[in-house]
Amino acid sequence: QALSELMEDRGSERAYLDGVGFFLEQPEFRDVTYARRILDYLSDPDILVEVMRQGHVDDLLVVIGREQSVPALTDCSVVMAPYGPDGRVIGVSGLIGPTRMDYPRAVSAVERVAGALSEALGRLTRWPRRSSSATGSRPGHACWTSAAERRFCSTKCS
């Protein structure tokens, strides 16, 4: 259902943050004042959107330290990769961490997440959509919404 909502909501930009606990486990962020300042920025959805818009992301992008467009995050790095069905970019998956992060591992993780999202969204968009009113004669049977799809229906629906 969440993937369906994502596909339906193409016009807005929203950012979701998760894994703050992993972020706080890093030695760089043990200073409570410093960590709080960064987390205050990251808790603002508009800032997260700005971070994810750093450049046109049509492929993997790694932004290290002072290359950041958000001054508060100059001690962090961001790894981002686009996702979307059938090669169409509808979003960006990313990871924010210290500049000393394990880049090969971070890149691999972000690429896997973006790939999994793209695959799931691709299946969702290719999955035959059924009409809201069942026209088949079998219980629980519904015909495909378009005439082209309907001809592949195993039951002879009218």
Residue pairs with C-beta under 8 A, 6 or more apart in sequence:
3 117
3 120
3 121
3 124
4 124
6 90
6 91
6 121
7 85
7 90
7 121
7 124
7 125
10 90
13 49
13 53
14 45
14 49
15 45
15 48
15 49
15 51
15 52
16 48
17 42
17 43
17 48
20 39
20 42
23 29
23 39
23 96
23 97
24 35
24 39
26 97
26 98
27 98
28 34
28 75
28 98
28 100
29 35
29 38
29 98
37 72
38 72
38 73
38 76
41 47
41 70
41 72
41 73
42 48
42 96
47 70
50 69
50 70
51 68
51 69
51 70
51 73
51 78
51 94
51 96
52 80
52 92
52 94
54 61
54 63
54 68
54 69
54 78
54 80
55 61
55 63
57 80
57 81
57 82
57 89
57 92
58 82
58 89
59 81
59 82
60 79
60 80
60 81
60 107
60 110
60 111
61 78
61 79
61 80
61 81
62 77
62 78
62 79
62 80
62 103
62 107
63 77
63 78
63 80
64 77
64 99
65 74
65 75
65 76
65 77
65 99
66 74
68 74
68 76
68 78
73 96
75 98
75 99
76 96
76 97
76 98
76 99
77 96
77 97
77 98
77 99
77 101
77 103
77 106
78 94
78 95
78 96
79 94
79 95
79 101
79 103
79 106
79 107
79 110
80 92
80 93
80 94
80 95
80 110
81 92
81 93
81 94
81 110
81 111
81 113
81 114
82 89
82 91
82 92
82 93
82 114
83 89
83 90
83 91
83 92
83 93
83 113
83 114
83 115
83 117
83 118
83 121
84 90
84 91
84 117
84 118
84 121
85 118
85 121
85 122
85 124
85 125
85 126
86 122
86 125
90 121
91 117
92 114
93 110
93 113
93 114
93 117
94 110
95 106
95 109
95 110
97 106
128 144
128 145
128 149
129 144
129 145
130 142
130 143
130 144
130 145
131 142
131 143
131 144
131 145
133 142
134 140
134 141
134 142
134 143
135 142
135 143
135 157
135 158
136 142
136 143
136 153
136 155
136 157
137 155
137 157
138 155
141 155
141 157
143 150
143 153
143 157
144 150
144 152
144 153
150 157
